[in-house]
């Protein structure tokens, strides 16, 4: 059996890979770690999404940064590797509220995590990709690791342990 290739997905990046691979995103606070995978070919892609919407950006030099640009690009890259849309599934984690502030609970700058969750979920729905598992929200940072071998998404929650989804 071939050893999986470890692939780190940095902030605002996205990566696709054929099996065998282990895709990892570290330090997700309000960010989203999104994996979309073909369950038969075991091809997968991961994005480390920082913000929900690129519409206010002057220039989008890193499309993995925004939910509205990361999801379509991730799908395009997966299709180039021969994945079949009907076999694609998604899992995601992150979107924490890292800075609780009393009296400003709904202020946009303090709800980036929730807005990232909503935007990513909306983009997956618009693309017809089923979200089969998620570990989102709360107030603790996470790191994630996806194995193309097992199709498990390990979510390591700061100070809590690991949850496999």
C-alpha positions as a Markdown table, in Angstrom:
| # | Residue | x | y | z |
|---|---|---|---|---|
| 1 | Unk | 0.0 | 0.0 | 0.0 |
| 2 | Unk | 1.3 | 3.5 | -0.9 |
| 3 | Unk | 1.9 | 5.9 | 1.9 |
| 4 | Unk | -0.4 | 8.9 | 1.9 |
| 5 | Unk | 1.1 | 12.2 | 0.8 |
| 6 | Unk | 0.8 | 14.8 | 3.6 |
| 7 | Unk | -0.5 | 18.1 | 2.1 |
| 8 | Unk | -0.8 | 21.3 | 4.2 |
| 9 | Unk | -3.5 | 23.7 | 3.1 |
| 10 | Unk | -2.5 | 27.2 | 4.3 |
| 11 | Unk | -4.8 | 30.1 | 5.0 |
| 12 | Unk | -6.7 | 31.3 | 1.9 |
| 13 | Unk | -5.3 | 28.3 | -0.1 |
| 14 | Unk | -7.0 | 25.4 | -1.8 |
| 15 | Unk | -5.5 | 22.1 | -2.9 |
| 16 | Unk | -6.8 | 19.0 | -4.7 |
| 17 | Unk | -5.2 | 15.6 | -4.7 |
| 18 | Unk | -5.8 | 12.0 | -5.8 |
| 19 | Unk | -5.5 | 9.1 | -3.4 |
| 20 | Unk | -3.4 | 8.5 | -1.3 |
| 21 | Unk | -3.3 | 11.8 | 0.5 |
| 22 | Unk | -3.9 | 13.5 | 3.8 |
| 23 | Unk | -5.1 | 17.1 | 3.6 |
| 24 | Unk | -4.5 | 19.3 | 6.7 |
| 25 | Unk | -5.6 | 22.8 | 7.6 |
| 26 | Unk | -4.3 | 24.2 | 10.9 |
| 27 | Unk | -5.5 | 27.0 | 13.1 |
| 28 | Unk | -9.1 | 27.4 | 12.1 |
| 29 | Unk | -10.7 | 30.1 | 14.2 |
| 30 | Unk | -13.5 | 31.8 | 12.4 |
| 31 | Unk | -12.1 | 30.2 | 9.2 |
| 32 | Unk | -13.7 | 27.2 | 7.5 |
| 33 | Unk | -11.9 | 24.0 | 6.6 |
| 34 | Unk | -13.9 | 22.6 | 3.7 |
| 35 | Unk | -13.2 | 19.3 | 2.1 |
| 36 | Unk | -15.1 | 18.1 | -1.0 |
| 37 | Unk | -14.4 | 14.5 | -2.0 |
| 38 | Unk | -15.3 | 11.8 | -4.6 |
| 39 | Unk | -16.2 | 8.8 | -2.5 |
| 40 | Unk | -15.5 | 6.3 | -5.2 |
| 41 | Unk | -12.2 | 7.6 | -6.7 |
| 42 | Unk | -11.1 | 9.0 | -3.3 |
| 43 | Unk | -10.0 | 12.2 | -4.9 |
| 44 | Unk | -10.4 | 15.2 | -2.6 |
| 45 | Unk | -9.9 | 18.9 | -2.3 |
| 46 | Unk | -9.6 | 21.2 | 0.7 |
| 47 | Unk | -10.0 | 25.0 | 1.1 |
| 48 | Unk | -9.0 | 27.1 | 4.1 |
| 49 | Unk | -11.7 | 29.8 | 3.8 |
| 50 | Unk | -11.2 | 33.0 | 5.7 |
| 51 | Unk | -14.1 | 35.2 | 4.6 |
| 52 | Unk | -17.6 | 34.7 | 3.2 |
| 53 | Unk | -17.8 | 37.1 | 0.3 |
| 54 | Unk | -15.3 | 38.5 | -2.3 |
| 55 | Unk | -17.6 | 41.3 | -3.5 |
| 56 | Unk | -15.9 | 44.0 | -1.4 |
| 57 | Unk | -12.4 | 42.9 | -2.3 |
| 58 | Unk | -10.7 | 45.1 | -4.8 |
| 59 | Unk | -8.8 | 42.2 | -6.3 |
| 60 | Unk | -9.2 | 38.4 | -5.7 |
| 61 | Unk | -5.6 | 37.1 | -5.9 |
| 62 | Unk | -6.3 | 34.1 | -3.7 |
| 63 | Unk | -9.7 | 32.6 | -4.5 |
| 64 | Unk | -9.4 | 30.1 | -1.6 |
| 65 | Unk | -9.8 | 33.1 | 0.8 |
| 66 | Unk | -13.6 | 33.6 | 0.1 |
| 67 | Unk | -16.4 | 31.1 | 0.3 |
| 68 | Unk | -18.0 | 32.5 | -2.9 |
| 69 | Unk | -14.8 | 31.9 | -4.9 |
| 70 | Unk | -13.3 | 28.9 | -3.1 |
| 71 | Unk | -16.3 | 26.5 | -3.6 |
| 72 | Unk | -16.6 | 26.9 | -7.4 |
| 73 | Unk | -12.8 | 26.8 | -8.0 |
| 74 | Unk | -12.4 | 23.7 | -5.8 |
| 75 | Unk | -15.1 | 22.0 | -7.8 |
| 76 | Unk | -13.5 | 23.0 | -11.1 |
| 77 | Unk | -10.2 | 21.6 | -9.9 |
| 78 | Unk | -11.8 | 18.3 | -8.8 |
| 79 | Unk | -13.6 | 18.0 | -12.1 |
| 80 | Unk | -10.2 | 18.4 | -13.9 |
| 81 | Unk | -9.0 | 15.3 | -12.0 |
| 82 | Unk | -12.0 | 13.3 | -13.3 |
| 83 | Unk | -14.4 | 13.4 | -10.4 |
| 84 | Unk | -18.1 | 12.9 | -11.0 |
| 85 | Unk | -20.5 | 15.4 | -9.5 |
| 86 | Unk | -23.0 | 12.8 | -8.3 |
| 87 | Unk | -20.3 | 11.1 | -6.2 |
| 88 | Unk | -19.1 | 14.3 | -4.5 |
| 89 | Unk | -19.7 | 15.0 | -0.8 |
| 90 | Unk | -18.6 | 17.7 | 1.5 |
| 91 | Unk | -17.5 | 18.0 | 5.1 |
| 92 | Unk | -16.5 | 21.2 | 7.0 |
| 93 | Unk | -15.4 | 22.5 | 10.3 |
| 94 | Unk | -14.6 | 25.8 | 11.9 |
| 95 | Unk | -16.5 | 29.1 | 11.9 |
| 96 | Unk | -16.0 | 29.7 | 15.6 |
| 97 | Unk | -16.7 | 33.0 | 17.3 |
| 98 | Unk | -13.2 | 33.8 | 18.6 |
| 99 | Unk | -13.9 | 37.1 | 20.3 |
| 100 | Unk | -17.0 | 37.3 | 22.4 |
| 101 | Unk | -18.1 | 40.9 | 23.0 |
| 102 | Unk | -21.1 | 41.7 | 25.1 |
| 103 | Unk | -23.7 | 44.0 | 23.5 |
| 104 | Unk | -22.2 | 43.5 | 20.0 |
| 105 | Unk | -23.3 | 39.9 | 19.4 |
| 106 | Unk | -24.7 | 40.6 | 16.0 |
| 107 | Unk | -22.0 | 43.1 | 14.8 |
| 108 | Unk | -20.6 | 41.8 | 11.5 |
| 109 | Unk | -17.0 | 42.0 | 12.5 |
| 110 | Unk | -17.7 | 39.7 | 15.5 |
| 111 | Unk | -19.7 | 37.2 | 13.5 |
| 112 | Unk | -17.3 | 36.3 | 10.7 |
| 113 | Unk | -17.4 | 32.6 | 11.8 |
| 114 | Unk | -21.2 | 32.4 | 11.5 |
| 115 | Unk | -21.1 | 34.3 | 8.2 |
| 116 | Unk | -18.5 | 31.9 | 6.9 |
| 117 | Unk | -20.6 | 28.9 | 7.8 |
| 118 | Unk | -23.7 | 30.4 | 6.1 |
| 119 | Unk | -21.9 | 31.4 | 3.0 |
| 120 | Unk | -20.1 | 28.0 | 2.6 |
| 121 | Unk | -23.3 | 26.1 | 3.2 |
| 122 | Unk | -25.1 | 28.3 | 0.7 |
| 123 | Unk | -22.4 | 27.9 | -2.0 |
| 124 | Unk | -22.4 | 24.1 | -1.6 |
| 125 | Unk | -26.2 | 24.1 | -1.9 |
| 126 | Unk | -26.1 | 26.2 | -5.0 |
| 127 | Unk | -23.6 | 23.8 | -6.6 |
| 128 | Unk | -25.7 | 20.8 | -5.7 |
| 129 | Unk | -23.0 | 19.3 | -3.4 |
| 130 | Unk | -24.3 | 17.5 | -0.3 |
| 131 | Unk | -22.8 | 18.5 | 3.1 |
| 132 | Unk | -22.7 | 15.2 | 4.9 |
| 133 | Unk | -21.0 | 16.3 | 8.1 |
| 134 | Unk | -19.9 | 19.4 | 9.9 |
| 135 | Unk | -18.4 | 20.6 | 13.2 |
| 136 | Unk | -18.9 | 24.3 | 13.2 |
| 137 | Unk | -19.5 | 27.2 | 15.5 |
| 138 | Unk | -18.7 | 27.5 | 19.2 |
| 139 | Unk | -15.8 | 29.5 | 20.6 |
| 140 | Unk | -12.8 | 27.2 | 20.2 |
| 141 | Unk | -10.2 | 27.0 | 17.4 |
| 142 | Unk | -9.8 | 23.8 | 15.4 |
| 143 | Unk | -7.4 | 22.0 | 13.1 |
| 144 | Unk | -8.6 | 19.5 | 10.5 |
| 145 | Unk | -7.2 | 16.5 | 8.7 |
| 146 | Unk | -8.9 | 14.5 | 5.9 |
| 147 | Unk | -7.7 | 11.1 | 4.8 |
| 148 | Unk | -8.5 | 9.9 | 1.2 |
| 149 | Unk | -8.0 | 6.4 | 2.6 |
| 150 | Unk | -10.7 | 6.4 | 5.2 |
| 151 | Unk | -12.7 | 9.5 | 4.1 |
| 152 | Unk | -12.7 | 10.5 | 7.7 |
| 153 | Unk | -12.4 | 14.2 | 8.7 |
| 154 | Unk | -10.6 | 14.5 | 12.0 |
| 155 | Unk | -11.4 | 17.7 | 13.8 |
| 156 | Unk | -9.0 | 18.6 | 16.6 |
| 157 | Unk | -10.6 | 21.1 | 18.9 |
| 158 | Unk | -8.3 | 23.2 | 21.0 |
| 159 | Unk | -8.3 | 21.9 | 24.6 |
| 160 | Unk | -11.1 | 19.3 | 23.9 |
| 161 | Unk | -9.7 | 16.5 | 21.8 |
| 162 | Unk | -10.5 | 15.0 | 18.4 |
| 163 | Unk | -13.8 | 14.4 | 16.8 |
| 164 | Unk | -14.0 | 12.3 | 13.6 |
| 165 | Unk | -16.8 | 13.1 | 11.2 |
